[in-house]
Every structure is written in structure tokens, then in C-alpha cells.
Amino acid sequence: MTNRHSGNDIIVANTELFKIVNGIKKTVFMLMITALLFGCCGSARKTESGSINMSANEITVAQGFAISHSEEFVKITVKNPWQGASNISYDHYLVPKGLPVPEGIDQSEVIFVPVEKIVCMSTTHAGMISALGEASTIRGISGANLAYSPEIAVMVEKRHIVEVGYEANLNMETLIDISPDIVMMYGIGNEAAGHINKMKETGIKTMFNADYLEEDPLGKAEWIKLFGELYCKRCMADSIFSAAADSYNSLKSFIDSAANHHPLILLGLPFRDTWFVSPGNSFIAKLIADAGGKYLWNDIHSNSSMPLSLESVYIKAVNADYWLNTGTAEHASEIAVLDKRLGTLKSFSSGNLYNNNSRVNKNGGNDFWESGAISPHIILKDIASILHPELFMGYTPYYYRKLE
């Protein structure tokens, strides 16, 4: 006997074959997407028991977040995201768009990537997003008029980016209209958790960003790796951070070997009669130490700024050699007006007043807090060139300027 097929049999067979081939194509396509999104720096595999192996991305300096990878998702854990927080963490699972949510993961904790619409509660976040070439995804900013980036300023002017308010004054109607993939939060106190719950009720996804709490300038810059995961640009984010870290560490080594003195440094300005002093374990204190200076409160550690009286600061700062980061002051005369005693400080009378407001736009947006977050090596060179001008002949500070 010979094998025979009816016309219908052939049609059915061809249809089934088409389904199989099409299914294979879809599977291969989705695997390619996964490889492109998560394969750049490697991913983990499932074990024989079916459980998921997680491999940690190397976070070298930052203390406030961790990244782990699996074959199906990226897990981001943000830790203690506001001042005074303890044993608090938030988990987020990044899943490539078009792929199903893995079993056992809470849908409310899933963020589909790459994100296409984001709201930033700090211009620092916008600076990191811009560095990854994704400024066009920003739809809202808290304090939108304070963004320094000309590109972002144009988008604000054209209403591509809108003002969303801040914390208790968040404009929920605007957020709902934007319908962002994620709102990047910035919390000063534990009341920020309440704002997250309010947004969750409307289905808006949120993530805390605690870069401002990092005690090391490189730790703050390393938060770009978090944005790298959100935009599926892991390798690009790693490269940006590595370049900044290499430059920073090389410069620090040079300063350590070449600087033969360590001038005493005063920071900030009083607010009325109170001076909020950065502690010795803050990122700016670390910058001063790495730049070859000695910060006045270097031996005091705290998880927040310390409110001190103007009198107590004055007594301690009488012999400070340099006065940096002088708030909103544009001229030395503005400082003397605050309190006549300030004009008698050694750093003032010797003209060693420098502020980090060389790059400020017409609305008051300061690039020190924007691009400076991912450029700690430039800030370090700025400060070092002020404290040790003999080591950086001909260099003009980028973020700093002398007050006249």
C-alpha cells in the first residue's frame, strides 16, 4: 500500500506546520529580546529544580540599592531610602515588555522595561537619564523650572515635560494624565511612604531613589546603574560609572602624593540664626578630604545635617582657610550683610570664598546638582584646584567660582 493524503489532510498538516514554525519564531524572537535586554552583562539560569538562580550585579560603592539578575527579570532592592530609615527595603522586578510576569512575583512590584515615560522628583534623576540619552522619556519633574539642562528646559517650555509638584503638594491629576511607567521618588522623611501608597491606589508605579544619602561621591554616581536597568542600557551605565570612578580615583591618588598641606574648610551659610552643618561622613566631606583639605566637622558622624548656632560655628571657623558652598550667595558682600561677624572670618578677609554655582540658569537651576551627580571626578578637580592651585596651573573650575 502506498500512503495517501487527502487535500484536507495536506491543509491541516501545513497549518500545523505553520503554527509550529511560527511558534518557534516567536520563541526565538522573545529569547533574542531577553538576550538583548538582560544579556549585556550576563544573566543567571534556572536550576534543575526549577528555582531561579539570582546573580548580583557588582555595586562597588553605593550602599542604598542592590541589583540581582535572573533569566526572567532583574530585581532591584532600594534600602533605607530616607533620613533616619532603618531596616526598610523596597523590591522591584523589571520584566521586558512583551514577556509574561514570572510566577510568584507580585504584579504591583513589576515594572516593564525599557521604560518609555518617567516622572522625576529630583533634577538629579533627570541628569542621569540625560546621560543615558533618554531625556525624551521624561514627562514630569518636581521643580521643572529648576532643570539646568537646555534640552530639558526646552521640553519644559514646550510642555513635553510638566510640573508635578512635590510630596504633600503632588498633583495627582497630572500624574494620572501622564500615566508614567514609573515615578522616581525622593523622600526626606518617612511621610514619603504615605505618598507612595497614595499613588499605588491609582495604579501608578513608584521607586525610591536615595542617591542623596550616599556618603561617598562615587556611591551617588553609581545610582546611574539603576537607571541603566530601567532603560535596558546596563553596559552603557556601567561604562559611564567606570569612567567617572577611574578618573576620580586617579585624581585622588595624584592629590594624595602631591599635596603637601591640608587647608581647613568651612561649608555653607546660616539660615537665620541656625547653621545646618554637613557631618563628617557626608559626601561633600569626603570630597574635601579626597581633594586634600580638612573639613571642620570631619570627626562628627550623623545621618542628617546638624543644626548648630551661628555663634558655635563662628568660634570653630575663625581660622578656616577656605569657605566653600556658600548657599545662594552671588557676591561676598551678601554674606557680610547676614551677620557682621562673618566678615571677620579668616577665609572671608583673605578672599577665599568659593561657591558651587558657576553653572546656574536664569531660573536658578544649578547644574552642580544635575550633571554633577555623575561627574564627581570634575567636582573633585574643582575643589582640589581651589585648595591646591599650584597642582592645577591653568585649570578653570567647572562648577565652582570665586565670590568677589
C-alpha positions, 0 to 999 in steps of 0.5 A: 500500500502506498500512503495517501493524503487527502487535500484536507489532510495536506491543509491541516498538516501545513497549518500545523506546520505553520503554527509550529514554525511560527511558534518557534519564531516567536520563541526565538524572537522573545529569547533574542529580546531577553538576550538583548535586554538582560544579556549585556552583562550576563544573566543567571539560569534556572536550576534543575529544580526549577528555582531561579538562580539570582546573580548580583550585579557588582555595586562597588560603592553605593550602599542604598540599592542592590541589583540581582539578575535572573533569566526572567527579570532583574530585581532591584532592592532600594534600602533605607531610602530616607533620613533616619530609615532603618531596616526598610527595603523596597523590591522591584522586578523589571520584566521586558515588555512583551514577556509574561510576569514570572510566577510568584512575583507580585504584579504591583512590584513589576515594572516593564522595561525599557521604560518609555515615560518617567516622572522625576522628583529630583533634577538629579534623576533627570541628569542621569537619564540625560546621560543615558540619552533618554531625556525624551522619556521624561514627562514630569519633574518636581521643580521643572523650572529648576532643570539646568539642562537646555534640552530639558528646559526646552521640553519644559517650555514646550510642555513635553515635560510638566510640573508635578509638584512635590510630596504633600503638594503632588498633583495627582491629576497630572500624574494620572494624565501622564500615566508614567511607567514609573515615578522616581521618588525622593523622600526626606522623611518617612511621610514619603511612604504615605505618598507612595501608597497614595499613588499605588491606589491609582495604579501608578508605579513608584521607586525610591531613589536615595542617591542623596544619602550616599556618603561617598561621591562615587556611591551617588554616581553609581545610582546611574546603574539603576537607571541603566536597568530601567532603560535596558542600557546596563553596559552603557551605565556601567561604562559611564560609572567606570569612567567617572570612578577611574578618573576620580580615583586617579585624581585622588591618588595624584592629590594624595602624593602631591599635596603637601598641606591640608587647608581647613574648610568651612561649608555653607551659610546660616539660615537665620540664626541656625547653621545646618552643618554637613557631618563628617561622613557626608559626601561633600566631606569626603570630597574635601578630604579626597581633594586634600583639605580638612573639613571642620566637622570631619570627626562628627558622624550623623545621618542628617545635617546638624543644626548648630548656632551661628555663634558655635560655628563662628568660634570653630571657623575663625581660622578656616582657610577656605569657605566653600558652598556658600548657599545662594550667595552671588557676591561676598558682600551678601554674606557680610550683610547676614551677620557682621561677624562673618566678615571677620572670618579668616577665609572671608578677609583673605578672599577665599570664598568659593561657591558651587554655582558657576553653572546656574540658569536664569531660573536658578537651576544649578547644574552642580546638582544635575550633571554633577551627580555623575561627574564627581571626578570634575567636582573633585578637580574643582575643589582640589584646584581651589585648595591646591592651585599650584597642582592645577596651573591653568585649570578653570573650575567647572562648577565652582567660582570665586565670590568677589 
